[in-house]
Amino acid sequence: MIRLGLCVFLVALAGCASGPHIDTRYTSKSQDSRAQFLIIHYTAGGFQGSLKWLTEGPVSSHYLVNDDPAAIYGLVDDNRRAYHAGVSYWKGNTQLNASSIGIEIVNLGSKRSLDGTQWFDFPPAQIDAVIALVKKIVKEHSIAPDRVLAHSDIAPQRKTDPGPRFPWKRLADEGLVQWPDAGQGALRRTAFEAQLPDVAWFQQNLSKHGFLVPLHGELDKETRNVLAAFQMKYRPANFDGTPDAETATLLDVLNSPSGNGK
Amino acid sequence: MKNLLCVILLGMLTGCATPYIDRTYNSVGQDSRVQFLILHYTAVDFPTSLRLLTEGQVSSHYLVNDNPPTIYRLVDENRRAYHAGVSYWKGAAQLNASSIGIEIVNLGYRDTPDGRVWFDYPQAQMDQVIALVKKIVKQHDIKPERILGHSDIAPGRKTDPGPRFPWKQLADAGLMPWPDAGSVALKQAGYEQQLPDVAWFQQKLDQHGFAVPRSGELDKRTQDTISAFQMKYRNGRFDGLPDAETAALLDVLTAPADVKAK
């Protein structure tokens, strides 16, 4: 009788519990993390303002890395979607919020003065924290080095962060991002200096690299913005968005199968 | 002395282990990475479906058998399964990372001397599918217009879950929008007087969410897309040809005020 009572009770429970019965005895081999990209940003503001904006505002990110002290804050669980990428594109993928993890780094970005635009440095301790964090995320979600990207990579018409002062090379030295092999560049550069490829070549190679870029062969504003985003990352000394031999070399090496080791 | 040792030990620990992450703050702006729910048929029997989806290159979060109508969970909802492939809906591409996939055991179709014959979905199986969809939609707050067929996000390449899938049952359960019959009849009368041109159909299909050419010509891809739309909302005929009823359905579905989500 007690047993029958318990049974009825259990059935009643199952009836009002939400959802159907789900058998979980089998598991698919083919599966991985929903996080496929890691996107790096600067906040363009101080810590307090950034924290308020990212926690209370319409935008957010999974992590916020302060500059002084160099502390890491987790604001959104890795399994959830944060709003940091906006309208975005990389290699056929769009709307990257759902498939990425965003790291916001406290940095003032740029300031216009009479001497032109001035960019702010990232303190080494802050970059150490960023690198440790990127390492952890990349490992946990198996994110490939060519998918650790700048906000300016995935939205070159709208965004410039994390800017030309962000030391991508340090991440490359840790094997965390794609980097052109210097040895492969020298010969190609001589050739490109003798004859600079046309705009269509640059557009096609920028597209192959991953950018959303026009393919019409004209050096318009959009194409210049994409070139500048590429230069900002791999040749930060000059990111004027103009095609040149060094940019052609970097692109060509990055796009060749053996040239993008570290 | 003990304290100093502790500090040194902690320092060594942080040097090799993951960085410390402060979880004091939480972003308001966050939601589920799951933005879409995609329905498929397996086109093969249960044992084959299970084997392919657990051991093969493809996978899905859920598999719903026909007899008995058991629901199997094969991939955790927080992880990415490989069910969508090259896909697009309303600006979002590559939907595996942002969707949950449900595979339904159904043989799809069989070509006979009398033409193509499609297989029905038993009601007991549909009851399970609907219960499962309800549960997922609630947990991830998926919008009704983002419950889609594989054929919606990859028309031409895919026809599943096919014309026999009873979408109307999902609409009746309040899970997705359905064009109001009265509004459709009214519009249809008008379109029978004058059928809109192909460019109009392409524009409406695009607005509805499909990746469709904007060529103004009734090419193969446009026909495939019209066919995918018809299969869902007018499954009596899905020849991919523009007609007044299809125009009326499209018009009503893309005009939010007329849509009655029952």
Interface residues (C-beta under 8 A of the other chain):
Chain A: S18 G19 P20 H21 I22 D23 T24 R25 Y26 T27 S28 K29 S30 Q31 D32 S33 R34 A35 Q36 L51 L54 T55 E56 G57 P58 V59 S60 S61 Y63 A71 I72 Y73 G74 L75 V76 D77 N79 R80 R81 A82 Y83 G92 N93 T94 Q95 A98 S99 A129 A132 L133 K136
Chain B: T18 P19 Y20 I21 D22 R23 T24 Y25 N26 S27 V28 G29 Q30 D31 S32 R33 V34 Q35 L50 L53 T54 E55 G56 Q57 V58 S59 S60 Y62 T70 I71 Y72 R73 L74 V75 D76 N78 R79 R80 A81 Y82 G91 A92 A93 Q94 A97 S98 Q128 A131 L132 K134 K135 K138
